[in-house]
C-alpha cells in the first residue's frame, strides 16, 4: 500500500468538507478524483501532501515513497530556458557539486592537516553521492526525456516565456519524471488548456503511464476525463 487515509474529518467554519473519510492508494493504481469546484479536491490534496493538517484522522505514506506533485497553477520563471527547467530536477546534485568546488578552494588555502583530512573525507563522500546518481550523465538524461516528450524540436535553449500552455505542461511533467517519483499527484494539471490540447495531453499522460507504470491520483472536475485517465474513480459530492 502506498497511501492510507484513515477517518479523515475536516471543515472550514461551520462547513464540513470531510466526515470520517477513509481512502487507500495501492501500488500501480490509477485513481481519478472527480468533483465539482468547491467540493474539497484541492483540500484533500493539500492534506495528503502535508500542506494542511486535518481536524481529525491520519494520513500514512509508505516509508521512503517518492512523490511528484503537479497542478495547473505551477508556473515557470521567465528567463529560464527549457534546459534550465529540466536540469532543475537535479538541483540537489548541483548543490553537492557546488560544495565539492568549495572544498577544493579551501584545500588550496589551509595548512592544518586535520582540517585537510576532514575536508578530503567529506569530499569523497559527496563525490560518491554524485557517482551513485549518475551526475555526469545528466545532459544525456535531459536530452532523452526531451526527445521522448517531443520537446527537442522546440530547442532546449528556448525561453519558457515563449511556450504555449500545453508545452509548459509537458516540460513540467518531464521535469517531474526526471526526479523518478513512485507516485504522481496531478491536481487538474490540464485545467488551463483548451479542449484539443487537453485531449493531446491526456493521450501523452496515458502513454507515459503505460511506459513507466507510475501510480497516480488524477484530480479533475471532468467526469469523462476521470474515466479516461483512471482505472478507479472516486467521486466527491456533497
Secondary structure in CASP SS format (residue, H / E / C, confidence):
PFRMAT SS
TARGET T0000
AUTHOR 0000-0000-0000
METHOD secondary structure of the structure
MODEL  1
X C 1.00
X C 1.00
X E 1.00
X E 1.00
X E 1.00
X E 1.00
X E 1.00
X E 1.00
X E 1.00
X E 1.00
X E 1.00
X E 1.00
X C 1.00
X C 1.00
X E 1.00
X E 1.00
X E 1.00
X E 1.00
X E 1.00
X E 1.00
X E 1.00
X E 1.00
X E 1.00
X E 1.00
X E 1.00
X C 1.00
X C 1.00
X C 1.00
X C 1.00
X E 1.00
X E 1.00
X E 1.00
X E 1.00
X E 1.00
X C 1.00
X C 1.00
X C 1.00
X C 1.00
X C 1.00
X C 1.00
X H 1.00
X H 1.00
X H 1.00
X H 1.00
X H 1.00
X H 1.00
X H 1.00
X H 1.00
X C 1.00
X C 1.00
X C 1.00
X C 1.00
X C 1.00
X C 1.00
X C 1.00
X E 1.00
X E 1.00
X E 1.00
X E 1.00
X E 1.00
X E 1.00
X C 1.00
X C 1.00
X C 1.00
X C 1.00
X C 1.00
X E 1.00
X E 1.00
X E 1.00
X E 1.00
X E 1.00
X C 1.00
X C 1.00
X C 1.00
X C 1.00
X C 1.00
X C 1.00
X C 1.00
X C 1.00
X C 1.00
X E 1.00
X H 1.00
X H 1.00
X H 1.00
X H 1.00
X H 1.00
X H 1.00
X H 1.00
X H 1.00
X H 1.00
X H 1.00
X H 1.00
X H 1.00
X H 1.00
X H 1.00
X H 1.00
X H 1.00
X H 1.00
X H 1.00
X H 1.00
X H 1.00
X H 1.00
X H 1.00
X H 1.00
X H 1.00
X H 1.00
X H 1.00
X C 1.00
X C 1.00
X C 1.00
X C 1.00
X C 1.00
X H 1.00
X H 1.00
X H 1.00
X H 1.00
X H 1.00
X H 1.00
X H 1.00
X H 1.00
X H 1.00
X H 1.00
X H 1.00
X H 1.00
X H 1.00
X H 1.00
X H 1.00
X H 1.00
X H 1.00
X H 1.00
X H 1.00
X H 1.00
X C 1.00
X C 1.00
X H 1.00
X H 1.00
X H 1.00
X H 1.00
X H 1.00
X H 1.00
X H 1.00
X H 1.00
X H 1.00
X H 1.00
X H 1.00
X H 1.00
X H 1.00
X H 1.00
X C 1.00
X C 1.00
X C 1.00
X H 1.00
X H 1.00
X H 1.00
X C 1.00
X C 1.00
X C 1.00
X C 1.00
X E 1.00
X H 1.00
X H 1.00
X H 1.00
X C 1.00
X C 1.00
X H 1.00
X H 1.00
X H 1.00
X H 1.00
X H 1.00
X H 1.00
X H 1.00
X H 1.00
X H 1.00
X H 1.00
X H 1.00
X H 1.00
X H 1.00
X H 1.00
X C 1.00
X C 1.00
X C 1.00
X C 1.00
X E 1.00
X E 1.00
X E 1.00
X E 1.00
X E 1.00
X C 1.00
X C 1.00
X C 1.00
X C 1.00
X C 1.00
X C 1.00
X C 1.00
X H 1.00
X H 1.00
X H 1.00
X H 1.00
X H 1.00
X H 1.00
X H 1.00
X H 1.00
X H 1.00
X H 1.00
X H 1.00
X H 1.00
X H 1.00
X H 1.00
X H 1.00
X H 1.00
X H 1.00
X H 1.00
X C 1.00
X C 1.00
X E 1.00
X E 1.00
X E 1.00
X E 1.00
X E 1.00
X E 1.00
X C 1.00
X C 1.00
X H 1.00
X H 1.00
X H 1.00
X H 1.00
X H 1.00
X H 1.00
X H 1.00
X C 1.00
X C 1.00
X E 1.00
X E 1.00
X E 1.00
X E 1.00
X C 1.00
X C 1.00
X C 1.00
END
